Amino acid sequence: MGLNRRTFLNTILGGGFLGWLGSFFYPVLTFLVPPKIPEANVQSVNAGAIADIPPNSSKILKFGRIPVLLIRTKTGKFSAVAATCTHLDCTVQYRKDRQDIWCACHNGTYNLAGRNISGPPPKPLNQYVINIVDKEVLISKPKQVG
């Protein structure tokens, strides 16, 4: 039983059509389900010299891929919290006049320790550990308990 022309052409055309479908849907599927990108395992970040951070000010730093808000109060005390609101992931900011952390998206307010005190945020901001080494401010991940 031999392979006639019609069967041969149907096989070739069917294979070409399946190849076209694959080349069309593969990019669509890789867009919808992106590959996991490994995150750098950052343990601490140098925020700069103490002298470069004036009292009653703040700055946002990257801790790996996570933004962190470093605050220096009027008294010179440092604190660091995650700079992403726990409500809808908006970036929070330090308000000098009220000395609190504020999310402008939905008027959420946190104290300087990251605890939510008003507005819609459901939970507090993650805190980071501050260490002063050789007049440099280092931000570290808190130790996991348990």
MDAnalysis code that builds the backbone (N, CA, C; Angstrom):
import MDAnalysis as mda
import numpy as np

u = mda.Universe.empty(438, n_residues=146, atom_resindex=np.repeat(np.arange(146), 3), trajectory=True)
u.add_TopologyAttr("name", ["N", "CA", "C"] * 146)
u.add_TopologyAttr("resid", np.arange(1, 147))
u.add_TopologyAttr("resname", ["MET", "GLY", "LEU", "ASN", "ARG", "ARG", "THR", "PHE", "LEU", "ASN", "THR", "ILE", "LEU", "GLY", "GLY", "GLY", "PHE", "LEU", "GLY", "TRP", "LEU", "GLY", "SER", "PHE", "PHE", "TYR", "PRO", "VAL", "LEU", "THR", "PHE", "LEU", "VAL", "PRO", "PRO", "LYS", "ILE", "PRO", "GLU", "ALA", "ASN", "VAL", "GLN", "SER", "VAL", "ASN", "ALA", "GLY", "ALA", "ILE", "ALA", "ASP", "ILE", "PRO", "PRO", "ASN", "SER", "SER", "LYS", "ILE", "LEU", "LYS", "PHE", "GLY", "ARG", "ILE", "PRO", "VAL", "LEU", "LEU", "ILE", "ARG", "THR", "LYS", "THR", "GLY", "LYS", "PHE", "SER", "ALA", "VAL", "ALA", "ALA", "THR", "CYS", "THR", "HIS", "LEU", "ASP", "CYS", "THR", "VAL", "GLN", "TYR", "ARG", "LYS", "ASP", "ARG", "GLN", "ASP", "ILE", "TRP", "CYS", "ALA", "CYS", "HIS", "ASN", "GLY", "THR", "TYR", "ASN", "LEU", "ALA", "GLY", "ARG", "ASN", "ILE", "SER", "GLY", "PRO", "PRO", "PRO", "LYS", "PRO", "LEU", "ASN", "GLN", "TYR", "VAL", "ILE", "ASN", "ILE", "VAL", "ASP", "LYS", "GLU", "VAL", "LEU", "ILE", "SER", "LYS", "PRO", "LYS", "GLN", "VAL", "GLY"])
u.atoms.positions = np.array([
    [0.852, -1.173, 0.000],
    [0.000, 0.000, 0.000],
    [0.892, 1.228, 0.000],
    [0.878, 1.952, -1.053],
    [1.757, 3.088, -1.255],
    [1.131, 4.394, -0.804],
    [1.961, 5.403, -0.761],
    [1.547, 6.742, -0.345],
    [1.235, 7.524, -1.616],
    [-0.048, 7.895, -1.809],
    [-0.384, 8.640, -3.016],
    [-0.127, 10.137, -2.815],
    [-0.261, 10.869, -3.879],
    [0.026, 12.303, -3.841],
    [-0.883, 13.060, -2.889],
    [-2.163, 12.745, -2.890],
    [-3.129, 13.454, -2.042],
    [-2.792, 13.285, -0.556],
    [-2.497, 12.077, -0.128],
    [-2.143, 11.810, 1.272],
    [-0.846, 12.532, 1.628],
    [0.102, 12.501, 0.718],
    [1.380, 13.173, 0.957],
    [1.178, 14.685, 1.129],
    [0.403, 15.317, 0.250],
    [0.159, 16.752, 0.340],
    [-0.644, 17.103, 1.591],
    [-1.639, 16.295, 1.945],
    [-2.406, 16.543, 3.177],
    [-1.501, 16.457, 4.404],
    [-0.597, 15.518, 4.421],
    [0.335, 15.369, 5.544],
    [1.263, 16.585, 5.630],
    [1.804, 17.007, 4.521],
    [2.709, 18.170, 4.490],
    [1.960, 19.435, 4.892],
    [0.782, 19.664, 4.321],
    [0.004, 20.865, 4.652],
    [-0.470, 20.846, 6.104],
    [-0.894, 19.674, 6.590],
    [-1.324, 19.555, 7.985],
    [-0.168, 19.820, 8.943],
    [1.009, 19.302, 8.620],
    [2.190, 19.555, 9.462],
    [2.585, 21.023, 9.446],
    [2.492, 21.657, 8.284],
    [2.793, 23.089, 8.194],
    [1.811, 23.929, 8.980],
    [0.520, 23.536, 8.938],
    [-0.505, 24.255, 9.697],
    [-0.270, 24.103, 11.196],
    [0.073, 22.903, 11.658],
    [0.377, 22.679, 13.078],
    [1.610, 23.482, 13.501],
    [2.607, 23.564, 12.639],
    [3.793, 24.372, 12.936],
    [3.449, 25.855, 13.047],
    [2.575, 26.309, 12.152],
    [2.138, 27.719, 12.215],
    [1.380, 27.988, 13.506],
    [0.454, 27.081, 13.900],
    [-0.283, 27.245, 15.153],
    [0.671, 27.321, 16.351],
    [1.671, 26.443, 16.360],
    [2.647, 26.461, 17.457],
    [3.432, 27.757, 17.498],
    [3.843, 28.250, 16.332],
    [4.617, 29.496, 16.304],
    [3.758, 30.699, 16.668],
    [2.452, 30.593, 16.536],
    [1.549, 31.675, 16.920],
    [1.262, 31.635, 18.421],
    [0.924, 30.460, 18.947],
    [0.501, 30.361, 20.337],
    [1.651, 30.337, 21.341],
    [2.838, 29.926, 20.953],
    [3.964, 29.892, 21.886],
    [4.277, 31.281, 22.462],
    [4.410, 32.341, 21.655],
    [4.645, 33.668, 22.250],
    [3.495, 34.150, 23.123],
    [2.263, 33.812, 22.727],
    [1.108, 34.215, 23.531],
    [1.167, 33.536, 24.895],
    [1.445, 32.250, 24.926],
    [1.525, 31.521, 26.196],
    [2.701, 31.980, 27.050],
    [3.842, 32.263, 26.449],
    [4.980, 32.742, 27.247],
    [4.732, 34.154, 27.782],
    [3.898, 34.935, 27.098],
    [3.536, 36.251, 27.624],
    [2.592, 36.103, 28.807],
    [1.616, 35.205, 28.693],
    [0.641, 35.023, 29.763],
    [1.238, 34.336, 30.993],
    [2.200, 33.467, 30.796],
    [2.847, 32.755, 31.901],
    [4.351, 33.006, 31.779],
    [4.844, 34.153, 32.288],
    [6.268, 34.467, 32.144],
    [7.130, 33.544, 33.004],
    [8.370, 33.356, 32.614],
    [9.259, 32.505, 33.413],
    [9.610, 33.179, 34.731],
    [9.871, 32.377, 35.742],
    [10.246, 32.925, 37.038],
    [11.679, 33.425, 36.969],
    [11.869, 34.653, 37.437],
    [13.205, 35.251, 37.476],
    [13.706, 35.135, 38.900],
    [14.830, 34.486, 39.101],
    [15.322, 34.361, 40.472],
    [15.718, 35.721, 41.031],
    [15.345, 35.940, 42.284],
    [15.659, 37.203, 42.940],
    [17.028, 37.096, 43.608],
    [17.783, 38.164, 43.526],
    [19.079, 38.178, 44.184],
    [18.877, 38.073, 45.692],
    [19.689, 37.268, 46.332],
    [19.568, 37.054, 47.764],
    [20.349, 38.138, 48.498],
    [19.706, 39.287, 48.694],
    [20.346, 40.432, 49.328],
    [20.121, 40.343, 50.830],
    [21.199, 40.454, 51.602],
    [21.088, 40.404, 53.056],
    [21.164, 41.796, 53.679],
    [21.901, 42.711, 53.037],
    [21.984, 44.078, 53.556],
    [22.333, 45.040, 52.432],
    [21.997, 46.315, 52.670],
    [22.228, 47.372, 51.685],
    [22.852, 48.557, 52.411],
    [23.868, 49.154, 51.813],
    [24.483, 50.358, 52.361],
    [23.661, 51.557, 51.901],
    [23.084, 52.292, 52.856],
    [22.234, 53.438, 52.538],
    [23.021, 54.734, 52.429],
    [24.281, 54.717, 52.802],
    [25.110, 55.909, 52.707],
    [25.607, 56.365, 54.061],
    [26.349, 57.449, 54.039],
    [26.911, 58.001, 55.272],
    [25.823, 58.693, 56.091],
    [26.002, 58.666, 57.407],
    [25.051, 59.329, 58.300],
    [24.951, 60.816, 57.959],
    [26.088, 61.429, 57.649],
    [26.126, 62.865, 57.355],
    [25.335, 63.222, 56.093],
    [25.147, 62.257, 55.195],
    [24.426, 62.517, 53.949],
    [22.910, 62.442, 54.112],
    [22.441, 62.012, 55.287],
    [21.007, 61.882, 55.527],
    [20.637, 62.852, 56.648],
    [20.113, 64.028, 56.300],
    [19.811, 65.028, 57.327],
    [18.651, 64.600, 58.227],
    [18.583, 65.132, 59.451],
    [17.445, 64.832, 60.321],
    [16.129, 65.276, 59.690],
    [15.062, 64.562, 60.037],
    [13.709, 64.797, 59.519],
    [13.657, 64.692, 57.992],
    [14.235, 63.598, 57.474],
    [14.217, 63.360, 56.037],
    [14.081, 61.865, 55.777],
    [13.917, 61.535, 54.518],
    [13.783, 60.133, 54.130],
    [14.328, 59.936, 52.732],
    [14.553, 58.680, 52.391],
    [14.892, 58.341, 51.018],
    [14.492, 56.901, 50.754],
    [14.193, 56.613, 49.502],
    [13.781, 55.270, 49.102],
    [14.968, 54.587, 48.438],
    [15.238, 53.368, 48.904],
    [16.335, 52.564, 48.387],
    [15.792, 51.248, 47.859],
    [16.567, 50.593, 47.043],
    [16.201, 49.266, 46.559],
    [16.903, 48.223, 47.426],
    [16.137, 47.280, 47.951],
    [16.660, 46.156, 48.705],
    [16.404, 44.929, 47.846],
    [17.319, 44.636, 46.932],
    [17.045, 43.645, 45.893],
    [16.062, 44.268, 44.921],
    [14.873, 43.691, 44.815],
    [13.830, 44.277, 43.962],
    [12.752, 44.963, 44.776],
    [12.935, 45.044, 46.099],
    [11.927, 45.612, 46.993],
    [12.326, 47.036, 47.370],
    [11.427, 48.019, 47.219],
    [11.746, 49.370, 47.676],
    [11.611, 49.469, 49.202],
    [12.585, 50.143, 49.814],
    [12.599, 50.333, 51.268],
    [12.676, 51.827, 51.553],
    [11.880, 52.289, 52.517],
    [11.865, 53.689, 52.922],
    [12.734, 53.843, 54.169],
    [13.832, 54.584, 54.031],
    [14.714, 54.883, 55.159],
    [14.340, 56.258, 55.696],
    [14.096, 56.330, 56.999],
    [13.668, 57.579, 57.636],
    [14.654, 57.945, 58.729],
    [15.010, 59.225, 58.777],
    [15.766, 59.760, 59.902],
    [14.876, 60.811, 60.552],
    [14.518, 60.592, 61.813],
    [13.595, 61.485, 62.516],
    [14.303, 62.776, 62.913],
    [13.539, 63.703, 63.500],
    [14.109, 64.970, 63.974],
    [15.188, 64.742, 65.020],
    [15.013, 63.692, 65.822],
    [15.978, 63.401, 66.884],
    [17.210, 62.662, 66.372],
    [17.205, 62.251, 65.106],
    [18.354, 61.575, 64.521],
    [18.242, 60.058, 64.513],
    [17.137, 59.520, 65.013],
    [16.940, 58.074, 65.036],
    [16.559, 57.583, 63.636],
    [17.090, 56.414, 63.249],
    [16.804, 55.835, 61.936],
    [15.775, 54.715, 62.058],
    [14.947, 54.583, 61.021],
    [14.068, 53.425, 60.880],
    [13.931, 53.127, 59.391],
    [13.635, 51.875, 59.095],
    [13.464, 51.457, 57.697],
    [12.292, 50.493, 57.617],
    [11.405, 50.765, 56.675],
    [10.229, 49.922, 56.445],
    [10.071, 49.696, 54.947],
    [9.308, 48.684, 54.592],
    [8.995, 48.447, 53.186],
    [8.249, 49.663, 52.650],
    [8.591, 50.107, 51.452],
    [7.993, 51.316, 50.891],
    [6.769, 51.018, 50.037],
    [6.196, 49.832, 50.200],
    [5.026, 49.438, 49.433],
    [3.843, 49.279, 50.373],
    [2.791, 50.035, 50.125],
    [1.585, 49.996, 50.958],
    [0.977, 48.593, 50.923],
    [0.479, 48.153, 52.071],
    [-0.114, 46.822, 52.155],
    [-1.543, 46.779, 51.617],
    [-2.076, 47.909, 51.193],
    [-3.430, 47.936, 50.648],
    [-3.425, 47.573, 49.163],
    [-2.800, 48.410, 48.338],
    [-2.769, 48.151, 46.894],
    [-1.388, 48.358, 46.283],
    [-0.339, 48.176, 47.063],
    [1.055, 48.230, 46.593],
    [1.482, 49.581, 46.037],
    [0.891, 50.662, 46.497],
    [1.358, 51.995, 46.115],
    [2.628, 52.304, 46.917],
    [3.421, 53.237, 46.438],
    [4.633, 53.626, 47.151],
    [4.282, 54.634, 48.234],
    [4.748, 54.366, 49.452],
    [4.479, 55.249, 50.580],
    [5.571, 56.316, 50.668],
    [5.308, 57.356, 51.451],
    [6.271, 58.441, 51.613],
    [6.255, 58.959, 53.042],
    [7.359, 59.535, 53.439],
    [7.485, 60.123, 54.777],
    [7.011, 61.566, 54.720],
    [6.120, 61.932, 55.645],
    [5.659, 63.319, 55.722],
    [6.401, 64.001, 56.870],
    [7.232, 64.971, 56.516],
    [8.050, 65.680, 57.510],
    [7.205, 66.451, 58.517],
    [6.154, 67.106, 58.023],
    [5.345, 67.951, 58.903],
    [4.592, 67.142, 59.956],
    [4.107, 65.957, 59.609],
    [3.348, 65.131, 60.558],
    [4.183, 64.012, 61.167],
    [5.357, 63.793, 60.630],
    [6.261, 62.731, 61.053],
    [5.558, 61.372, 61.077],
    [4.981, 61.032, 59.930],
    [4.366, 59.726, 59.757],
    [4.627, 59.252, 58.331],
    [4.185, 58.045, 58.040],
    [4.325, 57.463, 56.706],
    [2.940, 57.466, 56.085],
    [2.854, 57.960, 54.853],
    [1.565, 58.189, 54.216],
    [1.521, 57.546, 52.847],
    [0.402, 56.924, 52.543],
    [0.141, 56.395, 51.206],
    [-0.859, 57.328, 50.532],
    [-0.450, 57.942, 49.458],
    [-1.284, 58.926, 48.779],
    [-2.428, 58.300, 47.982],
    [-2.350, 57.015, 47.682],
    [-3.393, 56.386, 46.850],
    [-4.766, 56.428, 47.511],
    [-4.838, 56.018, 48.786],
    [-6.131, 55.968, 49.473],
    [-6.048, 56.534, 50.875],
    [-5.093, 57.441, 51.092],
    [-4.941, 58.165, 52.347],
    [-4.691, 57.232, 53.543],
    [-3.868, 56.210, 53.336],
    [-3.483, 55.324, 54.429],
    [-2.325, 55.927, 55.196],
    [-2.325, 55.781, 56.518],
    [-1.285, 56.354, 57.359],
    [-0.690, 55.273, 58.247],
    [0.636, 55.320, 58.383],
    [1.385, 54.406, 59.237],
    [2.225, 55.237, 60.198],
    [2.546, 54.672, 61.365],
    [3.496, 55.361, 62.236],
    [4.911, 55.025, 61.770],
    [5.929, 55.568, 62.443],
    [7.301, 55.379, 61.977],
    [7.800, 53.950, 62.157],
    [7.109, 53.146, 62.959],
    [7.451, 51.731, 63.102],
    [6.775, 50.886, 62.027],
    [5.927, 51.507, 61.189],
    [5.264, 50.803, 60.106],
    [3.899, 50.266, 60.450],
    [3.384, 50.555, 61.634],
    [2.053, 50.073, 62.017],
    [0.987, 50.975, 61.398],
    [-0.045, 50.359, 60.825],
    [-1.110, 51.141, 60.204],
    [-1.971, 51.772, 61.292],
    [-2.211, 53.091, 61.157],
    [-2.983, 53.811, 62.166],
    [-4.280, 54.397, 61.613],
    [-4.393, 54.529, 60.287],
    [-5.658, 54.979, 59.709],
    [-5.702, 54.621, 58.231],
    [-6.903, 54.626, 57.702],
    [-7.081, 54.347, 56.284],
    [-7.292, 52.865, 56.014],
    [-7.261, 52.495, 54.740],
    [-7.585, 51.119, 54.358],
    [-6.474, 50.071, 54.479],
    [-5.190, 50.416, 54.756],
    [-4.190, 49.355, 54.797],
    [-4.542, 48.273, 55.823],
    [-4.552, 46.990, 55.396],
    [-4.973, 45.920, 56.293],
    [-3.907, 45.451, 57.282],
    [-2.637, 45.647, 56.968],
    [-1.592, 45.187, 57.875],
    [-0.411, 46.145, 57.859],
    [0.492, 46.014, 58.836],
    [1.628, 46.930, 58.919],
    [2.672, 46.677, 57.834],
    [3.553, 47.661, 57.671],
    [4.672, 47.546, 56.741],
    [5.758, 46.681, 57.371],
    [6.468, 45.929, 56.542],
    [7.588, 45.128, 57.045],
    [8.708, 46.049, 57.507],
    [9.279, 45.737, 58.665],
    [10.388, 46.530, 59.200],
    [11.714, 45.893, 58.834],
    [12.731, 46.727, 58.703],
    [14.090, 46.276, 58.436],
    [14.982, 46.726, 59.588],
    [16.088, 46.040, 59.741],
    [17.026, 46.323, 60.828],
    [18.029, 47.371, 60.354],
    [18.287, 48.366, 61.211],
    [19.265, 49.414, 60.917],
    [20.513, 49.162, 61.763],
    [21.668, 49.174, 61.131],
    [22.951, 49.073, 61.823],
    [23.832, 50.223, 61.361],
    [24.534, 50.829, 62.307],
    [25.484, 51.887, 61.983],
    [26.886, 51.289, 62.116],
    [27.615, 51.242, 61.004],
    [28.960, 50.682, 60.983],
    [29.878, 51.696, 60.312],
    [30.879, 52.177, 61.055],
    [31.848, 53.154, 60.528],
    [31.151, 54.372, 59.918],
    [30.169, 54.908, 60.625],
    [29.403, 56.093, 60.212],
    [28.640, 55.884, 58.904],
    [28.369, 54.621, 58.573],
    [27.562, 54.270, 57.411],
    [26.281, 53.598, 57.914],
    [25.175, 53.858, 57.235],
    [23.892, 53.263, 57.598],
    [23.688, 52.011, 56.749],
    [23.542, 50.862, 57.417],
    [23.299, 49.606, 56.750],
    [21.885, 49.125, 57.082],
    [21.161, 48.714, 56.048],
    [19.812, 48.164, 56.221],
    [19.887, 46.673, 55.987],
    [19.338, 45.880, 56.921],
    [19.362, 44.427, 56.821],
    [17.973, 43.858, 56.975],
    [17.813, 42.639, 56.483],
    [16.559, 41.914, 56.682],
    [16.442, 41.539, 58.156],
    [15.227, 41.591, 58.681],
    [15.057, 41.101, 60.054],
    [15.234, 39.599, 60.104],
    [15.714, 39.098, 61.220],
    [15.871, 37.656, 61.401],
    [14.499, 37.019, 61.469],
    [14.339, 35.881, 60.776],
    [13.081, 35.148, 60.793],
    [12.988, 34.353, 62.090],
    [11.869, 34.483, 62.778],
    [11.657, 33.767, 64.029],
    [10.806, 32.538, 63.735],
    [11.191, 31.406, 64.317],
    [10.366, 30.203, 64.174],
    [10.878, 29.222, 63.285],
])
